[in-house]
Amino acid sequence: MDINIGIQKADREKSAQAVSRLMADTYTLYLKTHGYHWNVEGPHFQQLHIQFMEQYTEMWTAVDDLAERIRALGYYAPASYGAMSKLSSIAEESSEPSWEDMVKNLAKGHEQVAKTAREVLRVAEEVGDDATADVVAPRVTLHEKTAWMLRATAS
């Protein structure tokens, strides 16, 4: 069936591609956060174990919302780790960092996701995609707040 939601096909594709990059960044940060949840050690174990679980749980839900927005635009969401890693601007973890480095790495990751979300907002604004902007705008706020809390934890 043709899609007639008031956004031209080329603009829907541009928006879907931008959301796909945000989805990939979110998913990669989700995986990193979940791994840190499993492997964190040190004097702040309990606090960080819980904090990381809250963060990865929230991102898991967000990934689904982002994928559904891509589908509503008429495109397929990235559905493999290979596809996600090609689109993501966040590097996967390749070591066993200390709890302090975990916190710093996650703060940087949340800052990057906020930047990516802002880029999506600019695309959505350019093509008149208000629904994508509605899905993405709260992501900016959440990731900026989470980055701030992580930076405060690392201090």
N, C-alpha and C positions, 0 to 999 in steps of 0.2 A: 504494500500500500504506500502511496505517496504521503509524505509528511508535509503538512500545511499548518505550521505554527507561527507564521509571520516572520520567519527568519529564512533567508535564502540558503540553498544547499551549501554553497561555498562558505558562507558565514557560519552555518551550523558545523561544518567540518573544521573550520578554524577554531571554533569554540571547543569542540570535542577534543581536538588535538591538545589544546591548552589544558583542559581538564585532565586528559590522560597523563600529562607531565606531572600535574599536581597529585594525581592518584598514585603514580609511580614513586614520587618523593615520599608521600604519606606511607605507602606500603613498605618502602625500604626502611624508613624510620621506625615503623611498627615492628619490623623484624629485628632491628637493632635493639629496640627497647625491650622486646620480649626476651631476647638473648641475655641482655643485661639483667633483667629480672631473675632469670635462672641462675646467673653466675656472679652476682654481686656478693662481695665479702667486705668485712671491715666493721668498724665501730658503729656505722650507721646502717647496718644491714637491714634491720626491721623496717625502718623508715623508708629506705630506698626501695626495698622489695615491694612494699605496698604502693609507693609513689609510682614506680615503673609499671606495676600492674594496672593502676588507674589510667596511666597514659596509654599503654598499648591497647587496653580495652576500648578507650575512646576512639583511637585511631582505627581500630578494626571496624567499628560502626561507620566511621567517616569514609573509609575505603568503599564500603557498600553504597553509601549515598552518592559518592562521586561516580562510581560505575553506573549506577542507575541514571544519573544525569547524562552521562555519555550515551547510554542506550536511548533515552528520551530524545536526544538530538539526532538519533538515527544511525549511530555508529557503534561498532563493537568496542567494548572496553578491553584494555590489555588483560590477558588472563593467564600469563605464565611468568615465572620469575625472570626468564630470559627477556621477555618483552618489557617487564618492569625495569630491569637493570639497564636496558638500552635507553630508556626514557628518563631515568632518575638522575638527579644531580647530586645525590647523596651516596657516598661510597659505603659499601658494606664493610662490616667489621672484619679485620683480618688478624686480630690479636686478642689477648686476654687483658684488657686494661684494668687499672686500679679503680676503686670506686670513685675517686676524684676525677680520673680521666673519663669514666663513664658519664658522670654528671656533666662535665665540660663538653664531651662529644655530643650528648643529647641536646644541650643548650644550643650548640652550633647547628644541629640538625633541625631543631624547631625554628631557629632563625631562618634557615634556608627554606623550609616549607612555607613560612610566612612570606618570604620574598616571591616564591613561586606562585603562591595564592594571589599576591598582588598583581603579578603578571597576568594571571587568568582574569582578574577583575578588569584590567585595562582592555583585554581582548573582548570580554563580554560587553563592556561599555561601548567599544568601537562598533560591534556588530548588532547592538540592541538586544542582547540576550539577558534580559532581566532575571529570568529564573536561575540561570547559572550564577549570576552575581549574588542572588539570594542564598544559594547553596554555599558559595565560596566566601563571602564576606565574614561570616562567623568563624571560619577557619583562620583567618588572619588574626583576629582577636585572641582565639584560643592558643595558637602557636606562639604569639608574642608573650602572652601571659605565662605559658608554660616555660618558655625560654627564660623569662625574668625569674621565675621561681627556682629554676635549676641554677641560674647564675648566683642567686642568693644562697643556695645550698652549698655551692662550691667555694664561696668566700670564706 
